[in-house]
Amino acid sequence: MEVHQRNPTKVTTMKGPVSVVGLLGRLGVNRESVLVIRDGEIVPGDAMLADDAVVEIRPVISGGAVSS
């Protein structure tokens, strides 16, 4: 599996299948602080990722609109 991480940018190759939670555990990434995306869609924590999957891990950025 190819894992693309953002901020900092990094590409890692890992063996699958593995759950999203398992993948993040291997990478030492807090599940609550990122989104995992496969084929353009957000993947839930209990989803399995195949050995040939390409996934992206993006940090969650929260904020709100400024009212005027």
Backbone as CSV, one residue per row, in Angstrom:
resi,resn,N_x,N_y,N_z,CA_x,CA_y,CA_z,C_x,C_y,C_z
1,MET,0.852,-1.167,0.000,0.000,0.000,0.000,0.899,1.231,0.000
2,GLU,0.441,2.235,-0.741,1.175,3.496,-0.802,0.427,4.517,0.040
3,VAL,1.121,5.139,0.989,0.500,6.085,1.910,1.135,7.460,1.714
4,HIS,0.308,8.419,1.337,0.766,9.798,1.147,0.333,10.606,2.360
5,GLN,1.290,11.172,3.064,0.981,12.008,4.214,1.243,13.466,3.852
6,ARG,0.443,14.341,4.413,0.585,15.778,4.178,0.986,16.470,5.473
7,ASN,1.789,17.481,5.290,2.143,18.369,6.403,2.769,17.656,7.592
8,PRO,3.928,17.092,7.521,4.871,17.200,6.411,4.581,16.161,5.325
9,THR,4.951,16.489,4.106,4.749,15.602,2.976,5.704,14.423,3.062
10,LYS,5.122,13.213,2.902,5.912,11.993,3.024,5.152,10.872,2.327
11,VAL,5.857,10.001,1.609,5.239,8.837,0.986,5.881,7.593,1.593
12,THR,5.016,6.678,2.065,5.473,5.466,2.729,4.826,4.264,2.067
13,THR,5.546,3.168,1.943,4.986,1.916,1.451,4.812,0.984,2.642
14,MET,3.588,0.411,2.774,3.306,-0.492,3.889,2.566,-1.714,3.369
15,LYS,2.625,-2.802,4.106,1.923,-4.026,3.729,0.483,-3.979,4.224
16,GLY,-0.436,-4.480,3.424,-1.830,-4.609,3.791,-2.221,-6.058,3.685
17,PRO,-3.446,-6.430,3.923,-4.509,-5.529,4.337,-4.357,-5.121,5.796
18,VAL,-4.882,-3.943,6.068,-4.851,-3.412,7.422,-6.032,-2.443,7.569
19,SER,-6.538,-2.334,8.777,-7.622,-1.376,9.021,-7.044,0.038,9.049
20,VAL,-7.897,1.020,8.896,-7.449,2.410,8.980,-6.826,2.670,10.348
21,VAL,-7.488,2.186,11.392,-6.965,2.378,12.746,-5.587,1.703,12.893
22,GLY,-5.460,0.502,12.331,-4.173,-0.204,12.384,-3.090,0.541,11.637
23,LEU,-3.429,1.066,10.462,-2.458,1.836,9.674,-1.968,3.050,10.454
24,LEU,-2.921,3.794,11.026,-2.536,4.994,11.770,-1.708,4.638,12.998
25,GLY,-2.021,3.502,13.619,-1.218,3.045,14.746,0.219,2.738,14.338
26,ARG,0.376,2.071,13.185,1.728,1.772,12.687,2.518,3.054,12.424
27,LEU,1.802,4.075,11.949,2.461,5.344,11.613,2.621,6.257,12.828
28,GLY,1.976,5.908,13.938,2.048,6.754,15.131,1.260,8.046,14.975
29,VAL,0.145,7.953,14.215,-0.685,9.130,13.948,-1.971,9.032,14.746
30,ASN,-2.367,10.102,15.410,-3.612,10.171,16.180,-4.794,10.196,15.224
31,ARG,-5.712,9.236,15.351,-6.872,9.113,14.466,-7.739,10.364,14.457
32,GLU,-7.834,11.013,15.601,-8.701,12.188,15.723,-8.152,13.421,15.011
33,SER,-6.889,13.387,14.625,-6.268,14.586,14.050,-6.127,14.528,12.535
34,VAL,-6.623,13.434,11.901,-6.432,13.291,10.456,-7.680,12.732,9.774
35,LEU,-7.703,12.904,8.451,-8.674,12.239,7.588,-7.899,11.266,6.719
36,VAL,-8.467,10.087,6.513,-7.856,9.111,5.606,-8.727,9.039,4.363
37,ILE,-8.106,9.223,3.211,-8.829,9.314,1.946,-8.323,8.234,0.995
38,ARG,-9.285,7.500,0.404,-8.960,6.479,-0.603,-9.889,6.698,-1.790
39,ASP,-9.353,6.755,-2.970,-10.151,6.973,-4.190,-11.046,8.202,-4.067
40,GLY,-10.555,9.246,-3.437,-11.290,10.496,-3.340,-12.366,10.529,-2.283
41,GLU,-12.478,9.478,-1.457,-13.507,9.438,-0.422,-12.893,9.212,0.953
42,ILE,-13.491,9.838,1.965,-13.029,9.657,3.336,-13.351,8.236,3.777
43,VAL,-12.400,7.583,4.426,-12.533,6.191,4.817,-12.728,6.117,6.337
44,PRO,-13.751,5.379,6.818,-13.949,5.255,8.273,-12.863,4.395,8.931
45,GLY,-12.721,4.540,10.222,-11.659,3.868,10.961,-11.697,2.359,10.913
46,ASP,-12.879,1.767,10.757,-12.973,0.312,10.749,-12.842,-0.288,9.346
47,ALA,-12.672,0.538,8.331,-12.516,0.042,6.953,-11.168,-0.641,6.782
48,MET,-11.154,-1.658,5.913,-9.900,-2.350,5.616,-9.285,-1.755,4.355
49,LEU,-7.981,-1.635,4.366,-7.224,-1.105,3.233,-6.427,-2.254,2.625
50,ALA,-6.628,-2.489,1.329,-5.957,-3.595,0.641,-4.470,-3.294,0.438
51,ASP,-3.730,-4.350,0.151,-2.285,-4.213,-0.058,-1.971,-3.289,-1.231
52,ASP,-2.864,-3.233,-2.235,-2.614,-2.388,-3.405,-3.291,-1.019,-3.323
53,ALA,-3.818,-0.657,-2.165,-4.510,0.627,-2.005,-3.515,1.788,-2.034
54,VAL,-4.026,2.934,-2.488,-3.284,4.193,-2.412,-4.132,5.114,-1.547
55,VAL,-3.597,5.537,-0.425,-4.356,6.371,0.501,-3.593,7.660,0.793
56,GLU,-4.376,8.647,1.198,-3.801,9.932,1.581,-4.241,10.238,3.002
57,ILE,-3.340,10.730,3.800,-3.644,11.125,5.171,-3.469,12.642,5.252
58,ARG,-4.564,13.328,5.561,-4.543,14.792,5.650,-4.845,15.229,7.072
59,PRO,-4.153,16.232,7.568,-4.474,16.745,8.895,-5.821,17.454,8.878
60,VAL,-6.559,17.329,9.966,-7.840,18.010,10.110,-7.554,19.453,10.499
61,ILE,-8.214,20.349,9.794,-8.077,21.765,10.107,-9.470,22.274,10.437
62,SER,-9.622,22.758,11.633,-10.935,23.256,12.026,-10.892,24.769,12.139
63,GLY,-12.036,25.327,12.007,-12.140,26.781,12.097,-13.547,27.180,11.777
64,GLY,-13.811,28.408,11.847,-15.151,28.877,11.556,-15.120,30.122,10.716
65,ALA,-16.284,30.455,10.231,-16.406,31.657,9.436,-16.447,32.871,10.355
66,VAL,-15.882,33.930,9.892,-15.905,35.173,10.643,-17.174,35.927,10.265
67,SER,-17.991,36.258,11.262,-19.213,37.000,10.950,-18.892,38.479,10.855
68,SER,-19.642,39.151,10.017,-19.373,40.582,9.856,-20.535,41.415,10.315
